[in-house]
């Protein structure tokens, strides 16, 4: 069996639409994202390195502020997924930051383990 996999830091949603477009275009089987956020930790706007990373700053948007990125990505990609939340803001109970793995519906994980180092 051959699988295509992508691992990427999503910068708390700053380039969410570009990332969604990229994943759809390349049709990955498994996608693993760092800095998946929700509540006050999710943001939009232009990332300070957008130009250096050859990203179009015009496509970054403040519409991503406050979004629950896990559910947003899951719904837009129609993938199944799991998230491990590693951080929360004490002043916003909806906030979190974590790592998420998304996979096509035909893939069935056998087990989930979280290893804290």
Steps between C-alpha positions, in 0.01 A plus 500: 500500500626846412400804713569868450571696818544871577628651827480878540496781757186700415595819691175507702287531187667797333496332157210264551340541157835446325569189709153355430546565126844336505379187679203465263723549195749233609239259640708380799387190686628620839565857612664598831485863610676685782361819660138403451314751716163610624348799676724794581810311382377478138588792285510633150678790346829509319784291638823696537683250273230477230717668236805285586289184472361608160147513641253754374433724801172604338357153557574500873194621684384614839184293440687212664515681835325296767427202274526144626750397236466127565130498412546754220768289329312177560183634340671665202708192418236237586771305681476320833738624766639501850645786703726517802460831681826602664427853625204717608459868591369531857284802406325325208367149556439454125866561422752226431811419301594153393594254231244338274506206264246475219446197282271394219186315606621165362796503743431352843747569783554200723605692811562850635776570753626832630859500624598805706872574504 
